[in-house]
Amino acid sequence: MKQIYLDNAATTRVDDKVLAEMFPYFNEKYGNASSVHIFGQQAKEAMEKSRKIIAKAINAKPSEIVFTSGGTESNNFAITGLAYANYPTKNHIITTKIDHDCVMNTCKYLEKHGTKVTYLDVNSEGFIDPKEVEKAINDKTFLVSVIHGNNEIGAIQDLSEIGKICKKKGVLFHTDACQSFTKVPIDVKKMNIDLMTLNAHKIHGPKGVGALYIREGIKIDPLLHGGGHERGFRSGTENVSGIVGFAKAVEVADNKNVKKMEELRDYFIDKTTKIDKVKLNGPVGKNRLCNNINLCVEGVEGEALGGYLENEGIFTSTGSACSSHTGAKSHVLKAIGRSDKEIASSIRISISKYTSKEDLDFVLEKLEKIISKLRKWNF
């Protein structure tokens, strides 16, 4: 059976060039980067080269890149580490109602321990109003954390405008850029970003590796304590093969693929929204991630639609992979004003550089037939 993978917001296929770059660090150059012998120094050299590649991609210094196990750890490190470093003098965080679960749940955890959190509303397309950020800042605010490209509806926030406000107010600015990195230009200096979360497996790199950009001079408490790896920011033996793969994924990222995905995204959105009672969740055009499509299909249960598509060899999701196993309703779709029934009727399709127009035409053919069949059941 033909298999078409359209859940690239959850994870991506590792690029062959990335895989080839990683192999030697499993069975040839497998030293611990903290060891002083040649095996260790080979690993250390590869890690520092990778740090430079990733730093250059966001206009940061290599010393400002701290390697982690992925986006969840980086977000936890940024938010909790700053909370510990600032408490009790400052104890107020501003975030949004559509941030990733690992940001939302970190904030909820900190609320139990004395931190105050403001969750900003978004409009019907998923955008916050920068003026509301400014209004929410008070003399106890130490951090504004806003997701860059939303993992469910693809809305890309205006980081430059938010960064200006934070700099003017003397408040630190953190963004989760896991979905947007290499798809949207990011310059941490021009955008006044103080901390930024990145990971590898959303950009055709390996799972289990990410990074946190921390602007030089920021006081932050580490979450992990041990041998003082990563200049004391993150103890633990570094995942050298993963870090090398992460850097290679950044190197092979190509704007031509972004343009291709944008064209395919718009083609698919145009075709599907012409189907009766199918509407788009999130924005249209340049302010949407190039690979993201999220549809509300009236009269159809999203899980059932996904199941029937899977029977045809088409793999999608109903929302964030991190929370799909819990069965919880999407807090993102709720925040943009979707009803419970509309949320239950939604499906996320996320493409990649490996997706073709032929793939999407095949999906369109099957999708229309499945929707027609399921609507007869009067969901």
C-alpha positions as CSV (number, residue, x, y, z in Angstrom):
1,M,0.0,0.0,0.0
2,K,1.1,3.5,-0.8
3,Q,2.1,5.3,2.4
4,I,1.9,9.1,2.8
5,Y,3.3,10.6,6.0
6,L,1.6,13.9,6.8
7,D,2.4,14.3,10.5
8,N,5.6,16.3,10.1
9,A,4.7,18.7,12.9
10,A,5.0,15.7,15.3
11,T,8.3,14.6,13.9
12,T,10.2,14.3,10.6
13,R,12.1,11.7,8.7
14,V,15.8,12.0,9.3
15,D,17.6,13.3,6.2
16,D,20.0,10.9,4.6
17,K,22.8,13.4,4.8
18,V,22.1,13.9,8.5
19,L,22.2,10.1,9.0
20,A,25.5,9.8,7.2
21,E,27.0,12.6,9.3
22,M,26.0,10.9,12.5
23,F,27.2,7.4,11.8
24,P,30.9,7.9,12.7
25,Y,30.0,9.1,16.1
26,F,28.4,5.8,17.0
27,N,31.2,3.4,16.0
28,E,34.4,5.3,15.2
29,K,34.5,8.7,17.0
30,Y,32.5,7.6,20.0
31,G,34.4,9.3,22.8
32,N,32.9,11.3,25.6
33,A,33.4,15.0,24.8
34,S,34.6,15.6,28.4
35,S,37.5,13.1,28.1
36,V,41.0,14.5,27.5
37,H,42.2,11.7,25.2
38,I,42.0,11.9,21.4
39,F,38.6,10.1,21.3
40,G,37.2,12.6,23.6
41,Q,38.8,15.5,21.8
42,Q,37.4,14.3,18.5
43,A,33.9,14.4,20.0
44,K,34.5,17.8,21.6
45,E,35.7,19.2,18.3
46,A,32.6,17.9,16.5
47,M,30.3,19.3,19.2
48,E,31.9,22.8,19.1
49,K,31.7,22.8,15.3
50,S,28.0,22.0,15.5
51,R,27.5,24.7,18.1
52,K,29.0,27.3,15.7
53,I,26.7,26.1,12.8
54,I,23.5,26.4,14.9
55,A,24.6,29.7,16.4
56,K,25.3,31.2,13.0
57,A,21.8,30.3,11.8
58,I,20.2,32.6,14.4
59,N,23.0,35.2,14.5
60,A,24.1,34.2,18.0
61,K,27.5,33.5,19.6
62,P,28.5,29.8,19.9
63,S,28.9,30.3,23.6
64,E,25.2,31.3,23.8
65,I,24.0,27.8,22.6
66,V,23.4,25.2,25.3
67,F,22.6,21.7,24.1
68,T,19.6,19.8,25.7
69,S,17.5,16.7,25.1
70,G,14.9,18.6,23.1
71,G,12.2,21.3,23.1
72,T,10.5,20.2,26.3
73,E,13.7,20.4,28.3
74,S,14.7,23.7,26.7
75,N,11.3,25.3,27.5
76,N,11.4,24.0,31.1
77,F,15.0,25.1,31.5
78,A,14.3,28.6,30.2
79,I,11.1,29.2,32.2
80,T,11.8,27.4,35.5
81,G,15.5,28.4,35.5
82,L,14.6,32.1,35.2
83,A,11.8,31.7,37.8
84,Y,14.3,30.3,40.3
85,A,16.9,32.9,39.5
86,N,14.4,35.8,39.9
87,Y,12.3,34.6,42.8
88,P,11.1,36.3,45.1
89,T,12.1,39.7,43.8
90,K,10.2,39.1,40.6
91,N,7.6,36.4,40.2
92,H,5.4,37.2,37.1
93,I,5.4,35.5,33.7
94,I,3.4,36.4,30.6
95,T,2.7,33.7,28.0
96,T,-0.2,33.0,25.6
97,K,-3.2,30.7,25.6
98,I,-1.8,28.9,22.6
99,D,1.7,28.0,23.7
100,H,2.9,24.4,23.7
101,D,1.9,22.1,26.5
102,C,5.4,22.0,27.9
103,V,5.2,25.8,28.3
104,M,1.7,25.8,29.7
105,N,2.3,23.0,32.1
106,T,5.6,24.5,33.3
107,C,3.7,27.7,34.1
108,K,1.0,25.8,35.9
109,Y,3.6,24.0,38.0
110,L,5.3,27.3,38.9
111,E,1.9,28.8,39.8
112,K,1.7,26.2,42.6
113,H,5.0,27.6,43.9
114,G,4.3,31.3,44.1
115,T,4.7,32.5,40.5
116,K,1.9,34.6,38.9
117,V,1.2,33.9,35.3
118,T,-0.8,35.9,32.7
119,Y,-2.1,33.9,29.8
120,L,-2.8,36.3,26.9
121,D,-5.8,35.8,24.6
122,V,-5.4,35.5,20.8
123,N,-7.7,36.5,18.0
124,S,-9.6,34.0,15.7
125,E,-6.5,33.3,13.6
126,G,-4.2,32.7,16.7
127,F,-2.3,36.0,16.9
128,I,-1.7,37.9,20.1
129,D,-1.9,41.7,20.2
130,P,1.6,43.1,21.1
131,K,-0.2,46.0,22.9
132,E,-1.7,43.4,25.3
133,V,1.8,42.2,26.0
134,E,2.9,45.7,27.0
135,K,-0.3,46.2,29.1
136,A,0.3,43.0,31.0
137,I,3.9,43.8,32.0
138,N,4.3,45.0,35.6
139,D,7.1,45.6,38.1
140,K,7.2,42.0,39.0
141,T,7.4,40.6,35.5
142,F,10.7,38.9,34.7
143,L,9.7,37.0,31.5
144,V,7.5,37.1,28.4
145,S,7.4,33.6,26.7
146,V,5.6,33.5,23.3
147,I,5.6,30.6,20.8
148,H,6.9,31.6,17.4
149,G,5.2,29.2,15.0
150,N,2.2,27.4,16.6
151,N,2.5,23.6,16.4
152,E,-1.3,23.2,15.8
153,I,-2.5,26.0,13.6
154,G,0.7,27.4,12.2
155,A,0.3,31.0,13.3
156,I,3.6,32.9,13.2
157,Q,3.8,35.6,15.8
158,D,5.6,39.0,15.3
159,L,8.6,38.4,17.4
160,S,10.3,41.7,16.4
161,E,7.4,43.8,17.8
162,I,7.2,41.8,21.0
163,G,11.0,41.9,21.4
164,K,11.0,45.7,21.1
165,I,8.4,46.0,23.9
166,C,10.3,43.6,26.2
167,K,13.6,45.4,25.7
168,K,11.9,48.8,26.3
169,K,10.3,47.4,29.5
170,G,13.5,45.6,30.7
171,V,11.8,42.2,30.7
172,L,13.4,39.0,29.3
173,F,11.9,37.6,26.1
174,H,11.8,33.8,25.4
175,T,10.3,32.1,22.4
176,D,9.7,28.4,21.5
177,A,10.9,28.2,17.9
178,C,10.9,24.4,17.5
179,Q,8.3,24.5,14.6
180,S,9.6,27.7,12.9
181,F,13.4,27.2,13.0
182,T,14.8,26.9,9.5
183,K,11.4,27.7,8.0
184,V,11.2,31.3,9.1
185,P,14.2,33.7,9.2
186,I,15.2,34.3,12.9
187,D,17.8,36.8,14.1
188,V,18.0,36.9,17.8
189,K,19.8,40.3,17.9
190,K,17.4,42.1,15.5
191,M,14.4,40.6,17.2
192,N,15.6,41.3,20.8
193,I,15.2,37.6,21.8
194,D,16.9,36.7,25.0
195,L,16.2,33.0,25.1
196,M,15.0,30.6,22.3
197,T,14.1,27.0,22.3
198,L,15.2,24.8,19.3
199,N,15.1,21.1,18.5
200,A,16.3,18.8,15.8
201,H,13.6,16.3,15.0
202,K,11.2,18.9,13.5
203,I,13.8,19.8,10.9
204,H,14.8,16.3,9.6
205,G,17.3,15.8,12.4
206,P,17.4,13.1,15.1
207,K,15.1,12.9,18.1
208,G,16.4,13.5,21.6
209,V,18.5,16.6,21.0
210,G,17.7,20.3,21.1
211,A,19.2,23.6,22.3
212,L,18.5,26.6,24.3
213,Y,19.9,30.0,23.1
214,I,20.7,32.1,26.2
215,R,21.8,35.6,25.6
216,E,25.2,36.3,27.2
217,G,25.0,37.7,30.7
218,I,21.5,36.3,31.6
219,K,21.3,34.9,35.1
220,I,19.5,31.5,35.0
221,D,19.6,28.5,37.4
222,P,20.3,25.1,35.9
223,L,17.8,22.3,36.2
224,L,20.3,19.5,36.0
225,H,23.2,19.4,38.4
226,G,26.3,17.2,38.0
227,G,29.6,17.4,36.3
228,G,29.2,21.0,35.0
229,H,28.8,20.1,31.3
230,E,27.7,22.9,28.9
231,R,29.6,25.5,31.0
232,G,27.6,24.6,34.0
233,F,24.2,25.3,32.4
234,R,23.3,21.6,31.7
235,S,25.1,18.7,33.3
236,G,25.1,15.3,31.6
237,T,27.2,13.6,29.0
238,E,26.4,15.3,25.7
239,N,24.6,13.4,22.9
240,V,27.4,14.0,20.4
241,S,26.0,12.0,17.5
242,G,22.6,13.8,18.0
243,I,24.3,17.2,18.2
244,V,26.2,16.5,15.0
245,G,23.0,15.4,13.3
246,F,21.2,18.5,14.5
247,A,23.9,20.8,13.0
248,K,23.8,18.9,9.7
249,A,20.0,19.3,9.5
250,V,20.5,23.0,9.9
251,E,23.1,23.0,7.2
252,V,21.0,21.2,4.7
253,A,17.8,23.3,5.3
254,D,17.0,25.1,2.1
255,N,14.7,28.0,1.4
256,K,13.8,26.4,-1.9
257,N,12.1,23.6,0.2
258,V,10.3,26.2,2.2
259,K,8.9,27.8,-1.0
260,K,7.9,24.4,-2.3
261,M,6.0,23.6,1.0
262,E,4.3,27.0,0.9
263,E,3.0,26.3,-2.6
264,L,1.8,22.8,-1.6
265,R,0.2,24.1,1.6
266,D,-1.8,26.8,-0.3
267,Y,-2.8,24.3,-3.1
268,F,-4.1,21.8,-0.5
269,I,-5.9,24.5,1.6
270,D,-7.6,25.9,-1.6
271,K,-8.8,22.4,-2.7
272,T,-10.0,21.3,0.7
273,T,-11.8,24.4,1.7
274,K,-13.9,24.1,-1.5
275,I,-15.3,20.9,0.0
276,D,-18.7,21.7,1.6
277,K,-18.5,22.8,5.2
278,V,-14.7,22.4,5.5
279,K,-12.9,25.5,7.0
280,L,-9.3,26.3,7.9
281,N,-8.2,26.7,11.5
282,G,-5.6,29.5,11.7
283,P,-4.3,32.1,9.3
284,V,-3.9,32.1,5.5
285,G,-0.7,33.0,3.7
286,K,2.7,34.3,4.8
287,N,1.9,34.4,8.5
288,R,1.3,30.6,8.6
289,L,4.0,28.0,8.8
290,C,4.9,26.6,5.4
291,N,4.1,23.0,6.3
292,N,0.9,23.5,8.4
293,I,-2.7,22.7,7.5
294,N,-5.4,22.4,10.1
295,L,-9.0,21.8,9.0
296,C,-12.4,21.8,10.7
297,V,-14.6,19.3,8.9
298,E,-18.2,19.9,9.9
299,G,-20.2,16.7,10.5
300,V,-17.2,14.5,10.9
301,E,-15.3,13.2,14.0
302,G,-11.6,14.1,13.5
303,E,-10.4,10.8,15.1
304,A,-12.6,8.8,12.7
305,L,-11.4,10.8,9.7
306,G,-7.8,10.2,10.7
307,G,-8.5,6.5,11.2
308,Y,-10.1,6.1,7.7
309,L,-7.2,8.0,6.2
310,E,-4.7,5.7,7.9
311,N,-6.6,2.7,6.4
312,E,-5.7,4.3,3.0
313,G,-2.0,4.6,4.0
314,I,-2.3,8.4,4.9
315,F,-0.9,9.4,8.3
316,T,-2.2,12.6,9.9
317,S,-3.1,13.8,13.4
318,T,-5.8,15.6,15.3
319,G,-3.4,18.0,17.1
320,S,-0.3,18.1,19.1
321,A,1.5,14.7,19.3
322,C,2.6,15.6,22.8
323,S,-1.0,15.6,24.1
324,S,-2.9,13.4,21.6
325,H,-2.5,10.3,23.9
326,T,-4.4,12.0,26.7
327,G,-7.5,12.6,24.6
328,A,-7.6,16.2,25.9
329,K,-9.3,18.8,23.7
330,S,-7.0,21.2,22.0
331,H,-6.4,24.3,24.1
332,V,-5.2,26.1,20.9
333,L,-8.4,25.6,19.0
334,K,-10.4,26.5,22.1
335,A,-8.4,29.8,22.3
336,I,-9.3,30.8,18.8
337,G,-13.0,30.4,19.5
338,R,-13.7,26.9,18.1
339,S,-16.6,25.1,19.8
340,D,-16.1,21.6,21.4
341,K,-17.8,20.0,18.4
342,E,-15.6,22.0,16.0
343,I,-12.5,20.9,17.9
344,A,-13.6,17.3,17.8
345,S,-14.1,17.7,14.0
346,S,-10.6,19.1,13.3
347,I,-7.6,17.4,11.7
348,R,-4.0,18.5,11.3
349,I,-2.0,17.8,8.2
350,S,1.6,18.8,8.2
351,I,3.8,18.3,5.1
352,S,7.6,18.2,4.6
353,K,10.2,18.7,1.9
354,Y,9.5,15.0,0.9
355,T,5.8,15.6,0.2
356,S,4.8,15.8,-3.4
357,K,1.8,17.3,-5.3
358,E,1.0,13.7,-6.4
359,D,0.8,12.7,-2.7
360,L,-1.6,15.5,-1.9
361,D,-3.8,14.8,-5.0
362,F,-4.1,11.2,-3.8
363,V,-5.0,12.5,-0.3
364,L,-7.6,14.8,-1.8
365,E,-9.2,12.0,-3.7
366,K,-9.5,9.8,-0.6
367,L,-10.5,12.7,1.7
368,E,-13.6,13.7,-0.2
369,K,-14.9,10.1,-0.3
370,I,-14.2,9.5,3.4
371,I,-15.9,12.8,4.4
372,S,-19.0,11.9,2.4
373,K,-19.1,8.5,4.0
374,L,-18.7,9.7,7.5
375,R,-21.2,12.5,7.2
376,K,-23.9,10.0,6.5
377,W,-23.4,8.9,10.2
378,N,-24.6,12.4,11.3
379,F,-21.8,13.1,13.8
